[in-house]
């Protein structure tokens, strides 16, 4: 999807999370509505944002990708447009007309398709409490080198400002798996210097290690706490960020030491001059 010459149009009229995000964010056109809800909530489940998230989150403005990936914050359609996750915003009541016009397209010219979508689109107003209004503090708090420094910076800001957003952000980070947070931060930071193919390969290696449970079993604990017992009180191991070294994180990005394991091999780029519409 990320390398198609085919212009993919994704209509995001609902929940866009995890794999759903991966099925659309890499496409050329991403149409959000007032019903859109985006999130990559994996760190709260002992996982990490995958499906190429280390590529697309790393390319959001400033440190907004770190904020979205580490906290799993939910963004609405207006916020998706503002930060670049969406390319257009169309009111949901106009979608039938938009789809009707797109269905008549007989060209793969992206400019022609963009012109059609633009006829139905508008720039929505951001909510007063939107994190998109807080880019300066997000850049300040989520740009430090390590997770420990990020949380320390947020806590310092909380002492200086009576701000519910800062407090809730700290709580989101402290509830997440410490290992997942450190893996996510490294992937996003290094993803800025990589192509989408390299990002996918590295994410594949990490998920192989996570599923094998070689270094910890946070994924099982996260699924227990959130999906099975639903007590939302996971017991992470290691339980604190300072117990996880850079070398520990690097192990997750290494190839699997098993003769039966194969690294991710991406197919050659498709150059078929066709057209697709995806709806989420």
Buried (B, 14 or more C-beta within 10 A) or exposed (E): BBBBEBBBBBBBBBBBBBEBBBBBBBBBBBBBBBBBBBBBBBBBBBBBBBBBBBBBBBBBEBBBBBBBBBBBBBBBBBBBBBBBBBBBBBBBEBBEEBBEBBEEBEEBEBEEBBEBBEEBBEEBEBEEEBBBBBBEBBBBBBEBEBBBEBBEBBEEBBEEEEEEBBBEBBEBBEBBBBBBBBBBBBBBBBBEEBEBBBBBBBBBBBBBBBEEEEBBBBBBBBBBBBEEEEEEEBEBBBEEBEEBEEEBBEEBBEEBEEEEEEEEEEEEEEEEEEBEBBEB
